Amino acid sequence: MHQIRPYQGLEINGFILGEKLHQGGFATIWDVTHALYRTPMVMKVPTILDGYDGPTIVGFEVEQMIMPRLTGPHVPRVMGEGDFSQMAYIVTERIPGPSLLSLFKTAPRPLSEVIEVSARMAAALHDLHRQHVIHLDLKPDNFLQRPTGEMVLIDFGLSRHDRLPDLLAEEFTIPMGTYPYIAPEQYLRQRGDLRSDLFALGAMIYELATGVMPFGQPEKLAGVKKRLWRDPKPPRSLRPEIPEWLQEIILRALEVDPARRYQSAAQMVFDLQHPLQVRLTDRAHKMTQDSAMVVFKRWRAMRKIKGFAAPKTTASQIDRAPILMAAVDLSPDMEPLAAQLLRSVQRMLVIQPDARVACVNVIKTAILGIDQPVDDEGNNRHIMRLVALKAWAEGIELNDDRLTYSVLEGSDAATAIIDYAEANRVDHIMMGARGSSSTRRFLGSVSAKVVAEAPCSVTVIRLRETGAA
């Protein structure tokens, strides 16, 4: 069948092409309208030449497989698609404004902006991973931004959906991706590890903070191979005002072995939003690259490596590295219940050893009037609760980088817990429930409201004599 070439004024399946918005090496982007849609839209059409177009064709087929399955604010909504029988295309909503490339061209950016933008990029990436997709070509060009602030990921031609066939792996053996950002395991032809995206995100944060790409701009695969043993210059050596905790986050994301990186984008978001609770290691204090001897030893270890251990699926990796929230009632009369909650958290960590645990307590403030920051003895209530919360968590055997403490304040404890869970992308809440009473049945309970409204699963712990949840 005759292949149609796109041009302004072309009508296909009710879509009318307007102005050409972008001419890339692999596709063109067109403004497009349709009588049934009032939403601003764009059409992406692959550029098919007379030469070898195999990667372009397969990559576009991958996009057509993946994009209609994606939902939510962090991906464009698909409005229509066409196959190669006439003209292949994908029509999506139009996200106004440029990509993040324009922002990166002005790097280094103010640190407050670096942190805020990085957290929103990581949040978008976590949402993508939760939908079983690894992007594998993260770069500034592939992040757009909604007017409401959410980051939007685009260009899924090199992506992997772990519930669909990996057409690129089936047909091609060469590594694919944008060389300044791809992870070492991508050089080794591994396409099934969501932590590859975390490496690329770490490289982007490095660039945004320093104005320099961590591994330069290699044009050949040999330049990518070197990152199996060559570490980047520490960001603080290029920009001393970068805080140690931010360097810790960046260099952890850029670890060669995926097992030493963040294990989920949600955990990365958590650290970006809670800098005072980031555990500092030697990474945070580095001011020079590793010595020649260290690099040589790493080269000897890596020169024959065939791959790194990878999770079976994206979902299994997220499940293995969840954020667990332990909502603890520290009232004196609730000590037995708090102890039971601690034992339940310990049992959960046996099943999910890579989890992060966020220990939370709520100070209930007055609905009306002025809150009292000190108790009757003149002690700061917030500090006293924080000390008590840390004492409660002494039995949780986790490194400091995976065990955090927050004392919340609010007139409604359930709302405070729910808001924290939503803001921090908590995967599971564990909390205790007081004994039943006629008053509590009439007015409702904190645990009942959390179960009903939380954005994640909830386990409610009760003492044995009142029944098990």
KESEPA-156624 format. One line per field, with one value per residue (C-alpha): x, y, z; residue number from 1; residue in one letter. Coordinates in Angstrom, 3 decimals, decimal comma, padded with zeros to 6 digits. Layout:
BEGIN
u <- X:...
v <- Y:...
w <- Z:...
nr <- NUM:...
rest <- A:...
// end
This chain:
BEGIN
u <- 000,000:001,235:002,938:001,561:004,057:002,938:002,348:000,411:-003,277:-003,210:-006,319:-006,035:-008,669:-010,264:-007,028:-005,927:-002,246:-001,355:002,057:005,162:006,405:009,597:011,868:013,999:016,251:013,658:010,292:008,410:005,901:002,819:000,073:-003,159:-006,910:-009,948:-013,645:-014,326:-011,607:-011,264:-008,039:-004,855:-003,064:000,149:000,896:004,215:005,154:008,278:010,722:010,996:013,778:014,963:017,888:017,999:015,051:014,789:015,407:013,041:010,236:010,644:010,998:007,768:006,008:007,251:005,757:002,449:002,414:003,305:001,759:-001,954:-001,419:-000,133:-002,344:-001,986:-000,593:003,014:002,399:000,588:-002,916:-003,160:-005,965:-005,314:-002,803:-002,212:-000,151:002,377:-000,206:-000,755:001,087:002,225:001,443:000,549:-001,686:-001,459:-002,552:-000,251:001,714:002,326:005,823:009,297:011,124:013,581:016,395:016,044:016,484:019,525:021,167:021,290:022,793:024,041:020,758:020,046:020,207:016,650:015,480:017,728:016,207:012,628:012,921:014,790:012,069:009,378:011,356:011,824:008,110:007,181:009,650:008,238:004,746:006,060:007,785:004,600:003,015:005,629:007,667:011,395:012,103:015,780:016,294:015,927:017,351:016,242:014,550:012,176:010,737:007,916:006,048:002,358:001,151:000,133:003,740:003,734:006,594:005,536:007,690:007,718:009,488:009,069:010,737:013,538:011,413:010,695:007,310:007,838:004,437:004,987:007,504:010,797:010,966:014,211:016,020:014,637:015,824:018,957:022,081:023,695:023,024:020,574:020,099:021,584:025,251:025,822:023,075:022,737:023,683:026,638:024,325:022,742:026,174:026,088:022,760:020,629:017,214:015,214:016,322:014,417:017,583:019,025:016,587:017,774:021,349:020,228:018,270:021,347:023,354:020,725:020,691:024,504:024,295:021,575:023,565:027,024:026,462:028,664:027,723:029,228:030,695:031,131:029,475:030,820:029,850:030,948:030,178:033,789:033,165:030,166:032,119:034,500:031,790:032,020:035,201:035,646:033,820:032,769:034,266:032,380:029,810:031,117:034,567:032,911:030,479:031,439:028,122:026,348:025,357:026,877:023,461:022,730:026,106:025,260:022,021:023,685:026,651:024,477:022,332:025,516:026,922:028,154:026,458:022,653:022,504:024,345:021,994:018,557:016,258:013,236:012,528:010,182:013,091:014,997:012,053:011,905:015,531:015,152:012,188:013,847:017,443:018,109:017,472:019,824:022,535:025,939:028,581:032,035:030,235:029,035:032,530:034,449:036,235:038,371:037,880:039,057:042,790:044,424:044,951:041,275:040,222:042,685:041,312:037,778:038,823:040,264:037,035:034,760:036,575:035,060:031,712:028,717:025,964:024,562:021,832:018,508:014,953:012,580:010,080:009,686:006,796:008,850:011,599:009,140:007,524:010,956:011,871:008,680:008,304:006,615:005,041:004,720:002,180:002,945:000,743:003,172:000,567:001,585:-001,542:-000,743:002,682:001,541:-000,005:003,130:005,238:002,986:003,297:007,094:007,058:004,832:007,233:010,145:008,286:007,508:011,204:011,998:009,777:010,883:014,510:015,090:012,200:012,546:010,640:009,198:008,303:005,590:003,837:001,107:000,751:-002,905:-003,289:-006,254:-008,918:-009,449:-007,107:-003,321:-001,330:000,974:004,520:005,615:004,166:003,429:007,110:008,323:009,641:009,300:006,550:007,892:011,400:010,115:007,959:010,884:013,102:010,351:009,785:013,483:013,472:010,489:012,321:015,527:014,450:014,292:017,616:018,087:020,797:020,024:019,492:016,491:014,956:013,449:011,414:008,734:006,528:003,432:001,010:-002,647:-006,117:-007,033:-004,525:-005,967:-005,755:-002,145:-001,247:-003,047:-001,456:002,015:001,466:000,349:003,141:005,844:004,501:004,157:003,424:002,035:000,885:001,113:-000,682:-002,304:-005,973:-007,277:-009,862:-013,461:-015,997:-019,462:-018,049:-015,462:-018,061:-020,252:-017,556:-015,332:-011,645:-008,312:-007,540:-010,942:-010,475:-006,940:-008,110:-010,915:-008,954:-005,252:-003,642:-002,016:-002,604:-003,011:-002,388:-004,171:-002,676:-004,782:-003,821:-004,645:-007,336:-009,346:-009,046:-006,537:-006,795
v <- 000,000:003,523:005,271:008,751:011,475:014,074:017,652:020,667:020,291:016,494:014,819:011,254:009,454:012,800:014,412:017,510:018,390:021,987:023,552:021,380:022,022:019,974:018,170:015,504:012,794:010,066:011,838:015,024:016,666:018,415:020,554:018,672:019,140:016,869:017,699:015,477:016,895:020,372:019,496:020,905:017,957:016,994:014,197:012,368:010,770:008,618:009,731:006,822:007,226:004,998:003,608:001,335:002,361:-000,732:000,984:003,831:001,461:-000,856:002,047:003,553:000,220:000,113:003,557:002,476:-000,582:001,263:004,729:003,767:001,682:004,633:006,882:009,771:013,303:012,259:010,976:012,501:011,193:009,287:010,424:008,291:006,226:004,880:001,976:001,633:000,515:004,190:006,481:005,575:008,197:008,796:011,689:012,912:015,890:018,859:019,797:023,573:024,944:023,661:020,618:020,871:021,213:024,989:024,903:022,641:024,965:027,602:025,228:025,420:026,494:027,840:024,952:025,432:025,022:021,995:020,224:021,109:020,149:016,939:015,820:016,388:014,478:011,577:011,590:011,334:008,496:006,577:006,860:005,450:002,550:001,716:001,194:-001,476:000,735:001,497:004,532:003,829:007,147:009,790:013,184:016,817:016,717:013,995:015,893:018,374:020,265:020,858:024,323:022,688:021,616:017,879:016,601:014,703:011,986:011,575:009,548:005,882:004,462:002,790:001,838:-001,544:-002,673:-005,778:-007,217:-006,798:-008,290:-006,375:-005,844:-003,885:-006,655:-009,230:-007,456:-005,499:-006,304:-002,870:-000,739:002,106:005,366:008,840:008,259:011,032:009,578:005,812:003,442:001,012:-002,003:-000,577:-000,804:-004,487:-004,875:-005,108:-003,510:-004,884:-002,834:000,262:001,379:002,232:005,148:006,210:006,373:008,597:010,789:011,097:012,222:014,849:016,189:016,360:018,419:020,704:021,379:021,820:022,795:019,848:016,366:013,793:011,658:014,260:013,782:010,521:009,901:006,256:003,234:003,041:006,273:004,717:001,600:003,663:004,400:000,767:001,775:005,562:007,711:011,325:014,330:014,949:017,715:019,714:019,894:021,824:023,828:023,927:025,357:022,115:020,582:017,271:015,628:016,506:015,132:011,966:011,603:012,290:009,960:007,217:007,368:007,158:004,012:001,466:-001,500:-001,058:-002,740:000,270:002,864:003,913:000,955:002,989:006,503:006,967:006,522:009,171:011,566:010,924:011,960:015,058:016,096:015,230:016,450:016,554:012,820:011,817:009,574:010,879:008,358:008,788:009,806:013,015:014,142:013,346:016,265:014,351:011,432:007,998:007,389:005,692:002,544:002,344:002,875:000,224:-002,328:-001,513:-001,875:-005,320:-006,349:-004,934:-005,663:-009,143:-008,551:-009,710:-008,099:-007,166:-008,897:-007,448:-007,811:-010,127:-007,326:-003,646:-004,373:-006,860:-004,283:-001,642:-004,212:-005,165:-001,554:000,055:002,993:001,719:004,213:003,300:005,640:005,322:006,397:007,331:007,882:006,193:004,047:002,828:001,336:-002,314:-001,445:000,487:-002,543:-004,791:-002,369:-002,496:-006,289:-006,142:-003,732:-006,040:-008,995:-006,953:-006,158:-009,860:-010,113:-006,790:-006,230:-003,298:-001,232:002,257:002,853:006,282:006,484:009,067:010,473:013,105:015,921:016,819:020,593:022,650:023,332:026,769:028,966:029,092:025,865:025,251:024,312:023,366:021,014:021,755:021,197:023,644:020,975:021,441:019,009:018,446:017,592:015,344:013,404:013,086:011,667:009,226:008,194:007,405:005,436:003,406:002,597:001,339:-002,227:-001,613:-002,772:-000,491:001,921:005,568:006,209:003,878:004,859:008,323:010,129:012,786:014,442:015,866:018,415:018,795:019,060:015,692:012,858:010,772:013,643:014,318:010,663:010,531:013,769:012,548:009,229:010,968:013,569:010,956:008,226:005,763:002,230:000,800:002,211:000,243:001,638:000,606:000,881:001,582:-000,703:-000,333:001,688:003,036:006,574:005,550:003,607:006,707:009,258:007,055:006,302:007,456:004,008:003,705:007,027:006,136:002,783:004,471:007,390:006,478:006,369:003,005:-000,246:-000,134:-002,723:-002,052:-003,674:-004,496:-006,103:-009,785:-009,411:-007,060:-009,195:-009,236:-007,165
w <- 000,000:-000,806:002,114:002,816:003,715:006,261:005,105:006,330:005,421:005,210:006,619:007,900:009,960:010,791:011,998:010,065:010,158:010,860:011,379:011,659:015,200:015,249:012,803:014,489:013,177:013,745:013,711:012,969:015,311:013,913:015,345:014,655:015,039:014,938:014,828:017,858:020,110:021,561:023,408:021,795:020,197:018,429:015,979:015,967:012,635:012,226:009,550:007,115:004,568:001,758:003,764:006,808:008,980:011,163:014,542:013,654:012,683:015,663:018,085:016,839:017,188:020,776:021,429:019,942:022,198:025,385:025,301:025,139:028,292:030,317:032,422:034,837:034,822:034,109:030,563:027,558:026,889:023,590:021,285:018,203:016,271:012,785:011,474:008,686:006,128:005,225:007,622:011,098:013,740:017,351:018,383:021,979:023,991:023,527:026,651:026,432:026,824:025,975:027,317:030,198:027,662:027,775:031,557:031,353:028,840:031,589:034,220:036,872:038,383:041,893:044,343:045,570:041,974:041,402:044,398:043,526:039,831:040,678:043,093:040,469:037,827:040,226:041,106:037,425:036,970:039,928:038,456:035,166:036,905:038,788:035,371:034,518:032,173:032,227:030,049:029,165:027,366:030,052:029,103:029,429:026,019:027,231:030,181:029,640:032,347:032,803:033,857:037,136:037,784:037,056:034,929:031,796:030,242:026,469:023,762:024,648:021,540:023,529:026,539:028,031:029,339:031,404:030,440:026,693:024,238:024,118:020,360:020,508:022,398:019,990:016,840:017,829:019,828:020,098:023,212:022,630:024,484:024,834:025,671:028,258:030,461:029,992:032,796:032,668:032,490:029,344:027,740:028,740:026,838:029,985:029,482:032,408:035,422:036,549:038,365:034,940:034,901:038,360:037,053:034,170:036,574:038,784:035,749:034,981:038,551:038,441:035,255:036,566:039,746:038,193:034,567:033,548:032,334:034,730:031,935:029,211:025,829:024,378:020,774:020,706:022,874:023,997:025,916:027,652:028,634:030,775:033,326:034,427:036,275:036,036:038,622:037,881:039,580:042,840:042,280:045,258:043,637:040,801:042,931:046,618:047,800:046,866:050,236:051,204:051,390:047,744:046,633:048,577:046,580:043,220:043,690:045,109:041,974:039,851:041,469:038,894:040,540:040,537:043,957:045,454:043,945:045,101:044,679:043,603:042,398:045,359:047,757:045,820:046,076:049,803:050,306:048,146:050,287:053,636:053,313:057,050:057,263:054,413:055,856:054,796:053,719:052,185:048,991:050,621:051,643:048,450:046,790:044,287:041,921:042,952:042,747:039,783:041,860:042,865:039,262:038,068:040,549:039,439:035,801:036,492:038,206:035,505:032,256:031,907:033,576:031,549:033,565:036,971:038,936:037,844:039,200:037,397:036,815:037,489:039,819:041,827:042,325:043,553:045,835:047,158:047,968:049,318:051,659:054,815:057,178:060,843:062,470:066,188:069,086:071,876:074,595:077,883:077,912:074,374:075,122:074,659:071,285:070,224:071,143:069,064:066,132:066,424:066,247:063,165:061,435:062,265:060,712:057,613:057,137:057,062:053,980:052,446:053,512:051,120:052,473:053,877:057,119:057,895:061,590:062,206:065,238:065,277:067,814:067,826:067,840:068,944:066,350:067,851:069,832:070,060:070,020:072,961:071,820:075,357:077,952:081,616:082,527:079,870:077,484:073,741:072,734:069,225:070,417:073,185:070,712:068,295:071,053:072,075:068,444:067,984:071,221:069,986:066,731:068,366:067,659:063,880:062,495:059,486:058,472:059,117:055,409:055,453:058,801:059,186:061,834:061,465:064,061:062,377:063,751:062,945:064,378:062,840:063,219:060,399:057,927:058,921:058,338:054,990:053,770:054,731:052,952:049,782:049,769:050,353:048,059:050,893:049,707:052,947:056,293:059,530:062,559:065,781:066,688:070,170:071,716:070,619:072,558:071,915:071,651:069,059:067,075:066,991:066,174:064,047:064,605:063,219:061,825:060,124:058,333:057,263:055,893:053,981:052,514:052,365:048,893:049,683:051,545:055,325:058,044:061,340:064,430:067,488:070,761:070,928:073,575:071,330:068,212:065,348:062,233
nr <- 1:2:3:4:5:6:7:8:9:10:11:12:13:14:15:16:17:18:19:20:21:22:23:24:25:26:27:28:29:30:31:32:33:34:35:36:37:38:39:40:41:42:43:44:45:46:47:48:49:50:51:52:53:54:55:56:57:58:59:60:61:62:63:64:65:66:67:68:69:70:71:72:73:74:75:76:77:78:79:80:81:82:83:84:85:86:87:88:89:90:91:92:93:94:95:96:97:98:99:100:101:102:103:104:105:106:107:108:109:110:111:112:113:114:115:116:117:118:119:120:121:122:123:124:125:126:127:128:129:130:131:132:133:134:135:136:137:138:139:140:141:142:143:144:145:146:147:148:149:150:151:152:153:154:155:156:157:158:159:160:161:162:163:164:165:166:167:168:169:170:171:172:173:174:175:176:177:178:179:180:181:182:183:184:185:186:187:188:189:190:191:192:193:194:195:196:197:198:199:200:201:202:203:204:205:206:207:208:209:210:211:212:213:214:215:216:217:218:219:220:221:222:223:224:225:226:227:228:229:230:231:232:233:234:235:236:237:238:239:240:241:242:243:244:245:246:247:248:249:250:251:252:253:254:255:256:257:258:259:260:261:262:263:264:265:266:267:268:269:270:271:272:273:274:275:276:277:278:279:280:281:282:283:284:285:286:287:288:289:290:291:292:293:294:295:296:297:298:299:300:301:302:303:304:305:306:307:308:309:310:311:312:313:314:315:316:317:318:319:320:321:322:323:324:325:326:327:328:329:330:331:332:333:334:335:336:337:338:339:340:341:342:343:344:345:346:347:348:349:350:351:352:353:354:355:356:357:358:359:360:361:362:363:364:365:366:367:368:369:370:371:372:373:374:375:376:377:378:379:380:381:382:383:384:385:386:387:388:389:390:391:392:393:394:395:396:397:398:399:400:401:402:403:404:405:406:407:408:409:410:411:412:413:414:415:416:417:418:419:420:421:422:423:424:425:426:427:428:429:430:431:432:433:434:435:436:437:438:439:440:441:442:443:444:445:446:447:448:449:450:451:452:453:454:455:456:457:458:459:460:461:462:463:464:465:466:467:468:469
rest <- M:H:Q:I:R:P:Y:Q:G:L:E:I:N:G:F:I:L:G:E:K:L:H:Q:G:G:F:A:T:I:W:D:V:T:H:A:L:Y:R:T:P:M:V:M:K:V:P:T:I:L:D:G:Y:D:G:P:T:I:V:G:F:E:V:E:Q:M:I:M:P:R:L:T:G:P:H:V:P:R:V:M:G:E:G:D:F:S:Q:M:A:Y:I:V:T:E:R:I:P:G:P:S:L:L:S:L:F:K:T:A:P:R:P:L:S:E:V:I:E:V:S:A:R:M:A:A:A:L:H:D:L:H:R:Q:H:V:I:H:L:D:L:K:P:D:N:F:L:Q:R:P:T:G:E:M:V:L:I:D:F:G:L:S:R:H:D:R:L:P:D:L:L:A:E:E:F:T:I:P:M:G:T:Y:P:Y:I:A:P:E:Q:Y:L:R:Q:R:G:D:L:R:S:D:L:F:A:L:G:A:M:I:Y:E:L:A:T:G:V:M:P:F:G:Q:P:E:K:L:A:G:V:K:K:R:L:W:R:D:P:K:P:P:R:S:L:R:P:E:I:P:E:W:L:Q:E:I:I:L:R:A:L:E:V:D:P:A:R:R:Y:Q:S:A:A:Q:M:V:F:D:L:Q:H:P:L:Q:V:R:L:T:D:R:A:H:K:M:T:Q:D:S:A:M:V:V:F:K:R:W:R:A:M:R:K:I:K:G:F:A:A:P:K:T:T:A:S:Q:I:D:R:A:P:I:L:M:A:A:V:D:L:S:P:D:M:E:P:L:A:A:Q:L:L:R:S:V:Q:R:M:L:V:I:Q:P:D:A:R:V:A:C:V:N:V:I:K:T:A:I:L:G:I:D:Q:P:V:D:D:E:G:N:N:R:H:I:M:R:L:V:A:L:K:A:W:A:E:G:I:E:L:N:D:D:R:L:T:Y:S:V:L:E:G:S:D:A:A:T:A:I:I:D:Y:A:E:A:N:R:V:D:H:I:M:M:G:A:R:G:S:S:S:T:R:R:F:L:G:S:V:S:A:K:V:V:A:E:A:P:C:S:V:T:V:I:R:L:R:E:T:G:A:A
// end
